[in-house]
Amino acid sequence: MLRDAEPSELFITIPQLGDLVKLRPRPDENGLGFLARLRASTTPEEAVTFTAFAALPSAAAGWGYECLRLMADHLQPQERQMMQLIANWLADPTTRQRHEIMREALWAPNRSPSVLLALGVGWSTGGPAPNDPERSPPHKTPVALNSAVLSCLARAELSRRSFYLARFLDMAEALFRAY
């Protein structure tokens, strides 16, 4: 479920992570320990960002989907179709479905949380289009998933954000514990 790299190696392997997370892992710190430190920091949202980068793209997409599903009341009605396409792909992750999701996301009229999640799915496990066999750069999916989860979180009332963030990070911890 997680990339093989330890947190300190992940910052080197995917340097874009360092642009988004200011706290740095200790040399001997594992992913769960670093996640806990991020969660307890003054910017616990960085734990969302770290999770999006630390998880393998397909696992991160599933986690992002669950985060948005938890906040379904904060999604616009037009986002439900995109969420259903993503749910179908998570249940049966075919290349054809992933390409369809990417096409829908690229042509969407705005970059809502579900569209950002769909972009992450589109870049997650191969080329984003049938005529593009090149894999996407390793930062594309995590950046899109991070944006999806945090932009959805921003839709919640200020008094409820910490509740949702705690639930997101509880689900993130499960990814790290399974590793």
HURAJO-V410535 format. One record per residue. N is the residue number from 0. PHI is phi in radians with two decimals (999 if undefined). PSI is psi as a letter, one per 40 degrees, with the letter a starting at -180 (* if undefined). OMEGA is omega in whole degrees, 0 to 359 (999 if undefined). Layout:
N PHI PSI OMEGA
N PHI PSI OMEGA
//
This chain:
0 999 d 181
1 -1.96 i 173
2 -1.11 i 183
3 -1.21 d 186
4 -1.21 i 170
5 -1.22 i 182
6 -0.91 d 181
7 -1.12 d 178
8 -1.24 d 180
9 -1.09 d 178
10 -1.12 d 179
11 -1.43 d 183
12 -1.15 d 180
13 -2.14 g 186
14 -1.06 d 179
15 -1.08 d 177
16 -1.05 d 179
17 -1.16 d 176
18 -1.31 d 186
19 -1.89 d 180
20 -2.10 h 183
21 -1.47 d 177
22 -1.19 h 182
23 -1.96 i 178
24 -1.25 i 173
25 -1.33 i 183
26 -0.97 d 183
27 -1.80 e 186
28 -1.48 h 177
29 -1.51 i 184
30 -1.07 d 181
31 -1.13 d 178
32 -1.13 d 179
33 -1.17 d 177
34 -1.02 d 179
35 -1.10 d 178
36 -1.15 d 177
37 -1.10 d 181
38 -1.07 d 182
39 -1.54 e 183
40 -1.36 i 178
41 -1.30 e 176
42 -2.22 g 183
43 -1.13 e 176
44 -1.08 d 177
45 -1.11 d 176
46 -1.19 d 174
47 -1.11 d 181
48 -1.06 d 180
49 -1.05 d 179
50 -1.06 d 180
51 -1.03 d 180
52 -1.49 d 186
53 -1.32 d 181
54 -1.37 i 172
55 -1.02 i 186
56 -0.90 d 181
57 -1.21 d 177
58 -1.20 d 178
59 -1.11 d 178
60 -1.10 d 177
61 -1.12 d 177
62 -1.11 d 178
63 -1.06 d 178
64 -1.05 d 181
65 -1.13 d 176
66 -1.08 d 180
67 -1.17 d 179
68 -1.11 d 177
69 -1.07 d 180
70 -1.86 f 184
71 -0.94 d 179
72 -1.16 e 180
73 -1.71 e 177
74 -1.57 i 178
75 -1.32 i 180
76 -0.94 d 181
77 -1.22 e 178
78 -1.42 e 184
79 -1.10 d 179
80 -1.10 d 179
81 -1.12 d 179
82 -1.10 d 178
83 -1.18 d 177
84 -1.05 d 180
85 -1.16 d 178
86 -1.05 d 178
87 -1.08 d 179
88 -1.15 d 179
89 -1.09 d 179
90 -1.29 d 182
91 -2.57 g 189
92 -1.31 g 178
93 -1.54 i 178
94 -1.11 d 180
95 -1.04 d 180
96 -1.14 d 180
97 -1.10 d 178
98 -1.14 d 177
99 -1.11 d 178
100 -1.07 d 180
101 -1.10 d 179
102 -1.05 d 179
103 -1.07 d 181
104 -1.17 d 181
105 -1.13 d 182
106 -1.69 e 180
107 -1.14 i 183
108 -1.22 d 177
109 -2.57 i 182
110 -1.73 g 177
111 -1.29 i 177
112 -0.95 d 181
113 -1.19 d 178
114 -1.23 d 176
115 -1.10 d 176
116 -1.09 d 179
117 -1.09 d 176
118 -1.07 d 177
119 -1.05 d 177
120 -1.10 d 182
121 -1.05 d 180
122 -1.59 e 195
123 -1.24 d 192
124 -2.28 f 179
125 2.77 a 178
126 -1.06 i 183
127 -1.31 e 180
128 -2.56 i 181
129 -1.00 d 182
130 -1.63 e 181
131 -2.21 g 184
132 -1.32 e 182
133 -1.25 h 174
134 -1.18 i 177
135 -1.26 i 176
136 -1.00 i 187
137 -1.11 e 180
138 -1.55 e 187
139 -1.08 d 181
140 -1.08 d 182
141 -1.07 d 179
142 -1.10 d 180
143 -1.14 d 180
144 -1.15 d 177
145 -1.01 d 179
146 -1.10 d 180
147 -1.09 d 184
148 -1.18 d 182
149 -1.24 d 178
150 -1.24 d 175
151 -1.21 d 177
152 -1.01 d 180
153 -1.14 e 178
154 -1.35 e 182
155 -1.31 i 175
156 -1.05 i 183
157 -0.93 d 182
158 -1.19 e 183
159 -1.82 e 184
160 -1.05 d 181
161 -1.14 d 176
162 -1.09 d 181
163 -1.12 d 180
164 -1.06 d 178
165 -1.06 d 179
166 -1.14 d 178
167 -1.02 d 184
168 -1.33 d 171
169 -1.08 d 178
170 -1.15 d 178
171 -1.12 d 179
172 -1.01 d 179
173 -1.07 d 177
174 -1.09 d 183
175 -1.27 d 180
176 -1.26 d 179
177 -1.25 e 186
178 -1.36 * 999
//
